[in-house]
Amino acid sequence: MMSKVKLGAMAPKMVLPVVVMGANVEGRPNYCTVAWVTMIDDDPPALGLVLGKGRRTMEGARENGTFSVNVPGTASAAAVDHCGLVSGHKHDKSDAFTAFYGILGTAPMAAECPMNVECRLRQVVEFEGTDLVIGDVVEVHVDEDCMVNGRPDTEKIDPLLYEMLGGPYRSLGVKVADAFKVGKGFRKG
């Protein structure tokens, strides 16, 4: 067995999907880059996003009770990075993406992102330095050319990934195995 190196209590190096949270703030779209995102539940579907304190986009989510989660492709890296570098308190980010609205009417989605999720704000769990924003999924929008056999195709979406901590951004690698199949019959040996 290979020896392990102890690194102490720190954020582990992981690669995570990057999303762009969208919310109307005082009637205008605002966007915030979020790398800490996960499914909270699948029935009914709910997403969780971890944001630093004081985000302008969070003000809009609270104001309207809605927000969007936009999954950018790798082609949008510069716009995504811009939305993470500048504060909505100091800069108008409404034109970073082309906004469109779905059934909620108040959650601006980014047309340039191949997948967009409309969420109703369920809960905000406050921590010392961050907030966990939980949203109930109301509708998912996917670019038609990213669909295969009636389902979103991850390779066609080409999601932007973030390597913690501090980058770089990455793209998907090659398929390794089929989940829920490769482990059938596994025996350590």
MDTraj code that builds the backbone (N, CA, C; nanometers):
import mdtraj as md
import numpy as np

residues = "MET MET SER LYS VAL LYS LEU GLY ALA MET ALA PRO LYS MET VAL LEU PRO VAL VAL VAL MET GLY ALA ASN VAL GLU GLY ARG PRO ASN TYR CYS THR VAL ALA TRP VAL THR MET ILE ASP ASP ASP PRO PRO ALA LEU GLY LEU VAL LEU GLY LYS GLY ARG ARG THR MET GLU GLY ALA ARG GLU ASN GLY THR PHE SER VAL ASN VAL PRO GLY THR ALA SER ALA ALA ALA VAL ASP HIS CYS GLY LEU VAL SER GLY HIS LYS HIS ASP LYS SER ASP ALA PHE THR ALA PHE TYR GLY ILE LEU GLY THR ALA PRO MET ALA ALA GLU CYS PRO MET ASN VAL GLU CYS ARG LEU ARG GLN VAL VAL GLU PHE GLU GLY THR ASP LEU VAL ILE GLY ASP VAL VAL GLU VAL HIS VAL ASP GLU ASP CYS MET VAL ASN GLY ARG PRO ASP THR GLU LYS ILE ASP PRO LEU LEU TYR GLU MET LEU GLY GLY PRO TYR ARG SER LEU GLY VAL LYS VAL ALA ASP ALA PHE LYS VAL GLY LYS GLY PHE ARG LYS GLY".split()
xyz = np.array([
    [0.0847, -0.1177, 0.0000],
    [0.0000, 0.0000, 0.0000],
    [0.0892, 0.1240, 0.0000],
    [0.0491, 0.2233, -0.0794],
    [0.1249, 0.3470, -0.0898],
    [0.1093, 0.4291, 0.0382],
    [0.2166, 0.4947, 0.0825],
    [0.2069, 0.5777, 0.2020],
    [0.1330, 0.7070, 0.1698],
    [0.0669, 0.7610, 0.2691],
    [-0.0137, 0.8822, 0.2541],
    [0.0585, 0.9996, 0.3186],
    [0.0354, 1.1195, 0.2659],
    [0.0885, 1.2433, 0.3202],
    [-0.0245, 1.3149, 0.3914],
    [-0.0050, 1.3515, 0.5164],
    [-0.1060, 1.4260, 0.5918],
    [-0.0922, 1.5733, 0.5591],
    [-0.2043, 1.6378, 0.5247],
    [-0.2045, 1.7791, 0.4882],
    [-0.2728, 1.8681, 0.5917],
    [-0.3357, 1.8091, 0.6906],
    [-0.4033, 1.8884, 0.7924],
    [-0.5437, 1.9249, 0.7509],
    [-0.6096, 2.0017, 0.8372],
    [-0.7471, 2.0442, 0.8115],
    [-0.7449, 2.1543, 0.7060],
    [-0.7909, 2.1209, 0.5863],
    [-0.7933, 2.2157, 0.4751],
    [-0.9002, 2.1740, 0.3772],
    [-0.9365, 2.2623, 0.2866],
    [-1.0294, 2.2244, 0.1802],
    [-0.9567, 2.1267, 0.0881],
    [-1.0123, 2.0076, 0.0681],
    [-0.9448, 1.9105, -0.0184],
    [-0.9468, 1.9540, -0.1644],
    [-0.8444, 1.9146, -0.2377],
    [-0.8355, 1.9478, -0.3798],
    [-0.9374, 1.8610, -0.4541],
    [-1.0383, 1.9279, -0.5106],
    [-1.1429, 1.8589, -0.5852],
    [-1.1708, 1.9376, -0.7122],
    [-1.2319, 1.8710, -0.8082],
    [-1.2777, 1.9382, -0.9295],
    [-1.4296, 1.9391, -0.9242],
    [-1.4866, 2.0592, -0.9349],
    [-1.6298, 2.0781, -0.9184],
    [-1.6883, 2.1493, -1.0391],
    [-1.8166, 2.1267, -1.0669],
    [-1.8799, 2.2032, -1.1745],
    [-1.8938, 2.3492, -1.1339],
    [-1.8793, 2.4381, -1.2285],
    [-1.9010, 2.5805, -1.2055],
    [-2.0405, 2.6130, -1.2562],
    [-2.1143, 2.6908, -1.1799],
    [-2.2443, 2.7398, -1.2253],
    [-2.2474, 2.8907, -1.2076],
    [-2.3453, 2.9519, -1.2712],
    [-2.3681, 3.0947, -1.2558],
    [-2.5083, 3.1101, -1.1980],
    [-2.5141, 3.1675, -1.0794],
    [-2.6430, 3.1936, -1.0156],
    [-2.6956, 3.3263, -1.0698],
    [-2.8210, 3.3281, -1.1061],
    [-2.8827, 3.4502, -1.1564],
    [-3.0016, 3.4890, -1.0709],
    [-3.0173, 3.6183, -1.0485],
    [-3.1341, 3.6694, -0.9756],
    [-3.1574, 3.8137, -1.0171],
    [-3.2808, 3.8544, -1.0189],
    [-3.3131, 3.9944, -1.0430],
    [-3.2896, 4.0722, -0.9142],
    [-3.2145, 4.1807, -0.9259],
    [-3.1903, 4.2692, -0.8129],
    [-3.2441, 4.4064, -0.8534],
    [-3.3450, 4.4505, -0.7822],
    [-3.4112, 4.5767, -0.8145],
    [-3.4527, 4.5808, -0.9621],
    [-3.5044, 4.4667, -1.0111],
    [-3.5577, 4.4574, -1.1463],
    [-3.4565, 4.4319, -1.2564],
    [-3.3268, 4.4165, -1.2228],
    [-3.2232, 4.3942, -1.3247],
    [-3.1523, 4.2611, -1.2979],
    [-3.1169, 4.1880, -1.4045],
    [-3.0438, 4.0625, -1.3864],
    [-2.9069, 4.0856, -1.3223],
    [-2.8695, 3.9972, -1.2336],
    [-2.7362, 3.9976, -1.1747],
    [-2.6889, 3.8528, -1.1687],
    [-2.5597, 3.8343, -1.1872],
    [-2.5039, 3.6996, -1.1937],
    [-2.3860, 3.6859, -1.0994],
    [-2.3724, 3.5671, -1.0424],
    [-2.2659, 3.5365, -0.9472],
    [-2.2103, 3.3982, -0.9800],
    [-2.0793, 3.3870, -0.9900],
    [-2.0149, 3.2583, -1.0173],
    [-2.0083, 3.1768, -0.8891],
    [-2.0457, 3.0490, -0.8986],
    [-2.0481, 2.9600, -0.7824],
    [-1.9834, 2.8269, -0.8212],
    [-1.8821, 2.7865, -0.7450],
    [-1.8168, 2.6581, -0.7718],
    [-1.8587, 2.5504, -0.6722],
    [-1.9195, 2.5897, -0.5627],
    [-1.9618, 2.4913, -0.4645],
    [-2.1113, 2.4693, -0.4802],
    [-2.1476, 2.3701, -0.5617],
    [-2.2872, 2.3425, -0.5937],
    [-2.3100, 2.1919, -0.5894],
    [-2.4289, 2.1515, -0.5448],
    [-2.4589, 2.0084, -0.5366],
    [-2.6098, 1.9851, -0.5396],
    [-2.6482, 1.8637, -0.5716],
    [-2.7870, 1.8213, -0.5553],
    [-2.8112, 1.8022, -0.4063],
    [-2.9257, 1.8474, -0.3590],
    [-2.9654, 1.8277, -0.2194],
    [-3.0618, 1.7101, -0.2113],
    [-3.1494, 1.6997, -0.3116],
    [-3.2474, 1.5906, -0.3168],
    [-3.2877, 1.5736, -0.4618],
    [-3.3392, 1.4543, -0.4960],
    [-3.3828, 1.4328, -0.6339],
    [-3.5333, 1.4145, -0.6465],
    [-3.6055, 1.3989, -0.5346],
    [-3.7495, 1.3825, -0.5421],
    [-3.8159, 1.4399, -0.4175],
    [-3.8587, 1.5644, -0.4200],
    [-3.8534, 1.6571, -0.5327],
    [-3.7115, 1.7125, -0.5495],
    [-3.6760, 1.7505, -0.6718],
    [-3.5388, 1.7954, -0.6969],
    [-3.5082, 1.9293, -0.6299],
    [-3.3919, 1.9358, -0.5659],
    [-3.3458, 2.0581, -0.4999],
    [-3.1950, 2.0684, -0.5159],
    [-3.1476, 2.1914, -0.5351],
    [-3.0052, 2.2196, -0.5495],
    [-2.9566, 2.3017, -0.4316],
    [-2.8279, 2.2864, -0.3998],
    [-2.7650, 2.3667, -0.2961],
    [-2.6432, 2.4379, -0.3524],
    [-2.6331, 2.5670, -0.3258],
    [-2.5195, 2.6489, -0.3685],
    [-2.4597, 2.7138, -0.2450],
    [-2.3278, 2.7129, -0.2351],
    [-2.2607, 2.7771, -0.1234],
    [-2.2022, 2.9087, -0.1725],
    [-2.2469, 3.0184, -0.1117],
    [-2.2033, 3.1525, -0.1487],
    [-2.1348, 3.2196, -0.0316],
    [-2.0358, 3.3028, -0.0642],
    [-1.9775, 3.3881, 0.0379],
    [-2.0804, 3.4900, 0.0829],
    [-2.0611, 3.5432, 0.2009],
    [-2.1539, 3.6426, 0.2563],
    [-2.1580, 3.7689, 0.1700],
    [-2.2722, 3.8353, 0.1678],
    [-2.2857, 3.9666, 0.1076],
    [-2.2963, 3.9705, -0.0438],
    [-2.3292, 3.8583, -0.1075],
    [-2.3408, 3.8582, -0.2538],
    [-2.4665, 3.9334, -0.2975],
    [-2.4507, 4.0179, -0.3950],
    [-2.5632, 4.0978, -0.4484],
    [-2.6693, 4.0061, -0.5086],
    [-2.6270, 3.9006, -0.5741],
    [-2.7228, 3.8065, -0.6338],
    [-2.8119, 3.7447, -0.5266],
    [-2.7552, 3.7206, -0.4087],
    [-2.8339, 3.6639, -0.2993],
    [-2.9420, 3.7611, -0.2545],
    [-2.9131, 3.8904, -0.2613],
    [-3.0148, 3.9903, -0.2274],
    [-3.1357, 3.9755, -0.3207],
    [-3.1078, 3.9511, -0.4492],
    [-3.2160, 3.9332, -0.5454],
    [-3.2939, 3.8053, -0.5218],
    [-3.2238, 3.6987, -0.4839],
    [-3.2921, 3.5718, -0.4554],
    [-3.3875, 3.5888, -0.3375],
    [-3.3429, 3.6614, -0.2369],
    [-3.4296, 3.6863, -0.1205],
    [-3.5452, 3.7799, -0.1582],
    [-3.5155, 3.8816, -0.2378],
    [-3.6162, 3.9808, -0.2796],
    [-3.7309, 3.9153, -0.3561],
    [-3.6975, 3.8224, -0.4470],
    [-3.7980, 3.7613, -0.5350],
    [-3.8416, 3.6213, -0.4933],
    [-3.7615, 3.5558, -0.4092],
    [-3.7894, 3.4173, -0.3725],
    [-3.7574, 3.3208, -0.4845],
    [-3.6785, 3.3670, -0.5832],
    [-3.6418, 3.2842, -0.6983],
    [-3.4970, 3.3120, -0.7383],
    [-3.4382, 3.2172, -0.8103],
    [-3.3064, 3.2358, -0.8693],
    [-3.2879, 3.1300, -0.9768],
    [-3.1837, 3.1476, -1.0566],
    [-3.1511, 3.0471, -1.1582],
    [-3.0130, 2.9903, -1.1317],
    [-2.9939, 2.8686, -1.1786],
    [-2.8629, 2.8040, -1.1769],
    [-2.8321, 2.7725, -1.3223],
    [-2.7282, 2.8362, -1.3745],
    [-2.6926, 2.8242, -1.5153],
    [-2.5637, 2.7445, -1.5280],
    [-2.5661, 2.6401, -1.6107],
    [-2.4492, 2.5544, -1.6295],
    [-2.3782, 2.5993, -1.7568],
    [-2.2637, 2.6682, -1.7412],
    [-2.1931, 2.7183, -1.8583],
    [-2.1097, 2.6106, -1.9255],
    [-2.0943, 2.6250, -2.0568],
    [-1.9993, 2.5426, -2.1290],
    [-1.8617, 2.6053, -2.1177],
    [-1.7600, 2.5332, -2.1609],
    [-1.6233, 2.5837, -2.1511],
    [-1.6026, 2.7102, -2.2333],
    [-1.6815, 2.7314, -2.3377],
    [-1.6679, 2.8516, -2.4210],
    [-1.7006, 2.9794, -2.3437],
    [-1.7698, 2.9670, -2.2309],
    [-1.8092, 3.0847, -2.1529],
    [-1.7153, 3.1136, -2.0362],
    [-1.5963, 3.0559, -2.0360],
    [-1.5047, 3.0709, -1.9223],
    [-1.4777, 3.2167, -1.8865],
    [-1.4543, 3.3025, -1.9854],
    [-1.4218, 3.4427, -1.9561],
    [-1.5393, 3.5144, -1.8901],
    [-1.6607, 3.4963, -1.9411],
    [-1.7783, 3.5612, -1.8826],
    [-1.8039, 3.5094, -1.7414],
    [-1.7869, 3.3789, -1.7230],
    [-1.8072, 3.3178, -1.5910],
    [-1.7054, 3.3733, -1.4919],
    [-1.5804, 3.3791, -1.5328],
    [-1.4753, 3.4299, -1.4459],
    [-1.5012, 3.5764, -1.4111],
    [-1.5435, 3.6553, -1.5097],
    [-1.5764, 3.7958, -1.4876],
    [-1.6821, 3.8102, -1.3781],
    [-1.7858, 3.7277, -1.3839],
    [-1.8934, 3.7364, -1.2850],
    [-1.8473, 3.6975, -1.1454],
    [-1.7366, 3.6243, -1.1369],
    [-1.6798, 3.5907, -1.0070],
    [-1.5784, 3.6924, -0.9581],
    [-1.5221, 3.7688, -1.0510],
    [-1.4182, 3.8656, -1.0149],
    [-1.4727, 4.0010, -0.9715],
    [-1.5864, 4.0419, -1.0289],
    [-1.6393, 4.1747, -0.9977],
    [-1.7655, 4.1634, -0.9124],
    [-1.7826, 4.2594, -0.8244],
    [-1.8967, 4.2603, -0.7335],
    [-2.0161, 4.3296, -0.7971],
    [-2.1332, 4.2706, -0.7800],
    [-2.2563, 4.3327, -0.8259],
    [-2.2901, 4.4587, -0.7472],
    [-2.2236, 4.4782, -0.6326],
    [-2.2426, 4.6017, -0.5557],
    [-2.1727, 4.7194, -0.6238],
    [-2.0696, 4.6895, -0.7053],
    [-1.9898, 4.7949, -0.7691],
    [-2.0042, 4.7990, -0.9206],
    [-2.0442, 4.6869, -0.9813],
    [-2.0524, 4.6777, -1.1272],
    [-2.1863, 4.6190, -1.1688],
    [-2.2407, 4.6705, -1.2773],
    [-2.3636, 4.6171, -1.3362],
    [-2.3242, 4.4961, -1.4214],
    [-2.3680, 4.3766, -1.3803],
    [-2.3351, 4.2546, -1.4544],
    [-2.4534, 4.2053, -1.5376],
    [-2.5530, 4.2918, -1.5575],
    [-2.6740, 4.2503, -1.6282],
    [-2.6472, 4.2127, -1.7739],
    [-2.5396, 4.2653, -1.8322],
    [-2.5108, 4.2326, -1.9722],
    [-2.4020, 4.1267, -1.9888],
    [-2.3608, 4.0633, -1.8793],
    [-2.2608, 3.9569, -1.8895],
    [-2.3150, 3.8396, -1.9712],
    [-2.4454, 3.8186, -1.9631],
    [-2.5140, 3.7145, -2.0391],
    [-2.6428, 3.7736, -2.0955],
    [-2.6990, 3.7066, -2.1940],
    [-2.8283, 3.7457, -2.2485],
    [-2.9357, 3.6802, -2.1622],
    [-3.0100, 3.7614, -2.0895],
    [-3.1096, 3.7085, -1.9966],
    [-3.2362, 3.6645, -2.0692],
    [-3.2914, 3.5528, -2.0248],
    [-3.4260, 3.5117, -2.0643],
    [-3.4957, 3.4599, -1.9396],
    [-3.6278, 3.4557, -1.9448],
    [-3.7067, 3.4175, -1.8277],
    [-3.7975, 3.3006, -1.8614],
    [-3.8223, 3.2179, -1.7623],
    [-3.9105, 3.1037, -1.7789],
    [-4.0389, 3.1228, -1.7008],
    [-4.0902, 3.0146, -1.6461],
    [-4.2213, 3.0169, -1.5822],
    [-4.2242, 3.0960, -1.4517],
    [-4.1116, 3.1094, -1.3832],
    [-4.1110, 3.1869, -1.2586],
    [-4.1171, 3.3368, -1.2844],
    [-4.0652, 3.3802, -1.3981],
    [-4.0735, 3.5209, -1.4371],
    [-3.9748, 3.6149, -1.3720],
    [-3.9080, 3.5722, -1.2637],
    [-3.8162, 3.6617, -1.1925],
    [-3.6767, 3.6028, -1.1742],
    [-3.6493, 3.4908, -1.2369],
    [-3.5176, 3.4271, -1.2254],
    [-3.4476, 3.4356, -1.3610],
    [-3.3606, 3.5375, -1.3822],
    [-3.2957, 3.5520, -1.5122],
    [-3.2008, 3.4363, -1.5399],
    [-3.2152, 3.3790, -1.6589],
    [-3.1272, 3.2699, -1.7004],
    [-3.0369, 3.3193, -1.8120],
    [-2.9196, 3.2594, -1.8219],
    [-2.8179, 3.3008, -1.9187],
    [-2.8319, 3.2189, -2.0463],
    [-2.8738, 3.2840, -2.1542],
    [-2.8967, 3.2143, -2.2812],
    [-2.7709, 3.1459, -2.3333],
    [-2.6537, 3.2009, -2.3027],
    [-2.5286, 3.1428, -2.3516],
    [-2.4929, 3.0111, -2.2824],
    [-2.5548, 2.9822, -2.1707],
    [-2.5290, 2.8573, -2.0976],
    [-2.6183, 2.7475, -2.1543],
    [-2.5615, 2.6303, -2.1856],
    [-2.6409, 2.5245, -2.2475],
    [-2.7477, 2.4615, -2.1576],
    [-2.7352, 2.4792, -2.0253],
    [-2.8387, 2.4273, -1.9359],
    [-2.8685, 2.5325, -1.8300],
    [-2.9978, 2.5509, -1.8037],
    [-3.0446, 2.6515, -1.7084],
    [-3.1516, 2.5885, -1.6210],
    [-3.1489, 2.6233, -1.4925],
    [-3.2429, 2.5665, -1.3972],
    [-3.3125, 2.6802, -1.3230],
    [-3.4450, 2.6810, -1.3272],
    [-3.5228, 2.7779, -1.2510],
    [-3.5491, 2.7199, -1.1122],
    [-3.5207, 2.7993, -1.0096],
    [-3.5384, 2.7519, -0.8719],
    [-3.6213, 2.8499, -0.7904],
    [-3.6978, 2.7932, -0.7010],
    [-3.7698, 2.8718, -0.6011],
    [-3.6876, 2.8594, -0.4726],
    [-3.6573, 2.9725, -0.4118],
    [-3.5767, 2.9730, -0.2893],
    [-3.6513, 2.9017, -0.1772],
    [-3.5925, 2.7950, -0.1262],
    [-3.6539, 2.7209, -0.0165],
    [-3.5997, 2.7666, 0.1185],
    [-3.4656, 2.7761, 0.1269],
    [-3.4047, 2.8003, 0.2574],
    [-3.2628, 2.8524, 0.2395],
    [-3.2180, 2.9307, 0.3347],
    [-3.0789, 2.9735, 0.3414],
    [-3.0256, 2.9293, 0.4770],
    [-2.9243, 2.8447, 0.4752],
    [-2.8603, 2.7988, 0.5978],
    [-2.7330, 2.8805, 0.6143],
    [-2.7269, 2.9571, 0.7215],
    [-2.6135, 3.0479, 0.7412],
    [-2.5025, 2.9811, 0.8215],
    [-2.3807, 2.9965, 0.7695],
    [-2.2595, 2.9531, 0.8384],
    [-2.1771, 3.0783, 0.8672],
    [-2.0642, 3.0629, 0.9322],
    [-1.9841, 3.1794, 0.9704],
    [-1.9392, 3.2624, 0.8503],
    [-1.8841, 3.1980, 0.7480],
    [-1.8320, 3.2723, 0.6341],
    [-1.9080, 3.2528, 0.5050],
    [-2.0034, 3.1601, 0.5047],
    [-2.0770, 3.1287, 0.3826],
    [-2.2242, 3.1046, 0.4148],
    [-2.3044, 3.0995, 0.3086],
    [-2.4446, 3.0621, 0.3207],
    [-2.4725, 2.9479, 0.2241],
    [-2.5475, 2.8488, 0.2696],
    [-2.5946, 2.7410, 0.1830],
    [-2.7338, 2.7791, 0.1362],
    [-2.7459, 2.8034, 0.0071],
    [-2.8715, 2.8455, -0.0532],
    [-2.9371, 2.7216, -0.1134],
    [-3.0556, 2.6885, -0.0682],
    [-3.1260, 2.5698, -0.1169],
    [-3.2441, 2.6158, -0.2012],
    [-3.2495, 2.5622, -0.3229],
    [-3.3568, 2.5975, -0.4142],
    [-3.4286, 2.4748, -0.4659],
    [-3.5600, 2.4840, -0.4723],
    [-3.6405, 2.3772, -0.5326],
    [-3.6419, 2.3976, -0.6835],
    [-3.6083, 2.2933, -0.7568],
    [-3.6063, 2.2995, -0.9030],
    [-3.7497, 2.3053, -0.9543],
    [-3.7789, 2.4089, -1.0337],
    [-3.9121, 2.4268, -1.0904],
    [-3.9126, 2.3845, -1.2372],
    [-3.8047, 2.4160, -1.3099],
    [-3.7952, 2.3795, -1.4517],
    [-3.6487, 2.3767, -1.4926],
    [-3.6172, 2.2869, -1.5856],
    [-3.4828, 2.2766, -1.6428],
    [-3.4948, 2.3051, -1.7926],
    [-3.4079, 2.3923, -1.8427],
    [-3.4039, 2.4284, -1.9842],
    [-3.2694, 2.3819, -2.0402],
    [-3.2700, 2.3150, -2.1556],
    [-3.1467, 2.2661, -2.2174],
    [-3.1474, 2.3023, -2.3652],
    [-3.0338, 2.3500, -2.4151],
    [-3.0207, 2.3778, -2.5582],
    [-3.0559, 2.2519, -2.6371],
    [-3.1346, 2.2694, -2.7403],
    [-3.1804, 2.1561, -2.8212],
    [-3.0641, 2.0734, -2.8762],
    [-2.9555, 2.1399, -2.9162],
    [-2.8424, 2.0665, -2.9743],
    [-2.7581, 1.9938, -2.8697],
    [-2.7953, 2.0050, -2.7426],
    [-2.7264, 1.9324, -2.6351],
    [-2.8079, 1.8122, -2.5869],
    [-2.9126, 1.7790, -2.6607],
    [-2.9980, 1.6662, -2.6243],
    [-2.9653, 1.5454, -2.7120],
    [-2.9656, 1.4264, -2.6499],
    [-2.9486, 1.3011, -2.7227],
    [-3.0521, 1.2029, -2.6671],
    [-3.1348, 1.1507, -2.7548],
    [-3.2404, 1.0567, -2.7149],
    [-3.3283, 1.1124, -2.6028],
    [-3.3621, 1.2403, -2.6136],
    [-3.4527, 1.3015, -2.5175],
    [-3.3909, 1.3378, -2.3832],
    [-3.2586, 1.3266, -2.3715],
    [-3.1914, 1.3576, -2.2444],
    [-3.0733, 1.4502, -2.2690],
    [-3.0405, 1.5359, -2.1706],
    [-2.9216, 1.6207, -2.1851],
    [-2.7961, 1.5343, -2.1958],
    [-2.7066, 1.5707, -2.2865],
    [-2.5822, 1.4969, -2.3070],
    [-2.4669, 1.5781, -2.2475],
    [-2.4002, 1.5221, -2.1492],
    [-2.2935, 1.5935, -2.0777],
    [-2.1813, 1.6370, -2.1703],
    [-2.1429, 1.5537, -2.2634],
    [-2.0341, 1.5910, -2.3544],
    [-2.0736, 1.7087, -2.4428],
    [-2.1985, 1.7137, -2.4858],
    [-2.2445, 1.8247, -2.5695],
    [-2.2582, 1.9528, -2.4866],
    [-2.2982, 1.9399, -2.3614],
    [-2.3056, 2.0563, -2.2724],
    [-2.1653, 2.1102, -2.2469],
    [-2.0661, 2.0226, -2.2389],
    [-1.9259, 2.0610, -2.2204],
    [-1.9094, 2.1524, -2.0994],
    [-1.9509, 2.1053, -1.9797],
    [-1.9531, 2.1929, -1.8625],
    [-1.8144, 2.2420, -1.8204],
    [-1.8124, 2.3642, -1.7733],
    [-1.6906, 2.4235, -1.7207],
    [-1.6701, 2.3698, -1.5794],
    [-1.5499, 2.3264, -1.5501],
    [-1.5161, 2.2720, -1.4183],
    [-1.4116, 2.3599, -1.3518],
    [-1.4105, 2.3593, -1.2191],
    [-1.3173, 2.4400, -1.1409],
    [-1.2363, 2.3487, -1.0507],
    [-1.1048, 2.3631, -1.0566],
    [-1.0163, 2.2853, -0.9702],
    [-0.9883, 2.3665, -0.8443],
    [-1.0334, 2.3144, -0.7319],
    [-1.0119, 2.3839, -0.6043],
    [-0.8668, 2.3718, -0.5633],
    [-0.8172, 2.4562, -0.4872],
    [-0.8586, 2.5934, -0.4637],
    [-0.7740, 2.6816, -0.5532],
    [-0.8337, 2.7767, -0.6189],
    [-0.7607, 2.8714, -0.6999],
    [-0.7480, 2.8392, -0.8471],
    [-0.8146, 2.7340, -0.8930],
    [-0.8131, 2.7026, -1.0354],
    [-0.7000, 2.6091, -1.0707],
    [-0.6943, 2.5745, -1.1947],
    [-0.7523, 2.6341, -1.3149],
    [-0.8939, 2.5836, -1.3420],
    [-0.9531, 2.6386, -1.4489],
    [-1.0771, 2.5829, -1.5021],
    [-1.0391, 2.4644, -1.5877],
    [-1.1257, 2.3664, -1.5939],
    [-1.0999, 2.2450, -1.6720],
    [-1.2237, 2.2068, -1.7511],
    [-1.2053, 2.1099, -1.8407],
    [-1.3173, 2.0508, -1.9135],
    [-1.3260, 1.9042, -1.8729],
    [-1.4304, 1.8375, -1.9191],
    [-1.4479, 1.6952, -1.8891],
    [-1.3358, 1.6124, -1.9485],
    [-1.3064, 1.5042, -1.8835],
    [-1.2122, 1.4071, -1.9388],
    [-1.2888, 1.2961, -2.0089],
    [-1.2239, 1.1851, -2.0266],
    [-1.2853, 1.0723, -2.0966],
    [-1.3733, 0.9911, -2.0016],
    [-1.4709, 0.9244, -2.0571],
    [-1.5572, 0.8351, -1.9795],
    [-1.4710, 0.7200, -1.9276],
    [-1.4878, 0.6869, -1.8008],
    [-1.4101, 0.5809, -1.7375],
    [-1.4891, 0.4508, -1.7323],
    [-1.6148, 0.4582, -1.6898],
    [-1.6966, 0.3382, -1.6735],
    [-1.8416, 0.3803, -1.6563],
    [-1.9325, 0.2849, -1.6657],
    [-2.0745, 0.3107, -1.6444],
    [-2.1072, 0.2990, -1.4960],
    [-2.1606, 0.4071, -1.4377],
    [-2.2013, 0.4066, -1.2979],
    [-2.3147, 0.3067, -1.2772],
    [-2.3167, 0.2472, -1.1626],
    [-2.4168, 0.1492, -1.1217],
    [-2.4074, 0.0200, -1.2025],
    [-2.2982, 0.0035, -1.2760],
    [-2.2755, -0.1211, -1.3510],
    [-2.1356, -0.1761, -1.3254],
    [-2.0359, -0.0887, -1.3303],
    [-1.8966, -0.1326, -1.3221],
    [-1.8659, -0.2043, -1.1912],
    [-1.9382, -0.1713, -1.0837],
    [-1.9123, -0.2321, -0.9553],
    [-1.9819, -0.3639, -0.9300],
    [-2.0724, -0.4015, -1.0194],
    [-2.1421, -0.5291, -1.0025],
    [-2.0412, -0.6425, -1.0110],
    [-2.0430, -0.7273, -0.9133],
    [-1.9516, -0.8420, -0.9133],
    [-1.8106, -0.8080, -0.8671],
    [-1.7886, -0.6818, -0.8170],
    [-1.6550, -0.6434, -0.7704],
    [-1.6103, -0.7291, -0.6550],
    [-1.4842, -0.7705, -0.6604],
    [-1.4191, -0.8396, -0.5513],
    [-1.2783, -0.7851, -0.5407],
    [-1.2415, -0.7461, -0.4196],
    [-1.1068, -0.6952, -0.4002],
    [-1.0092, -0.8088, -0.4244],
    [-0.9135, -0.7808, -0.5094],
    [-0.8247, -0.8938, -0.5386],
    [-0.7014, -0.8500, -0.5927],
])
top = md.Topology()
chain = top.add_chain()
for i, resn in enumerate(residues, 1):
    res = top.add_residue(resn, chain, resSeq=i)
    for name in ("N", "CA", "C"):
        top.add_atom(name, md.element.get_by_symbol(name[0]), res)
traj = md.Trajectory(xyz[None], top)
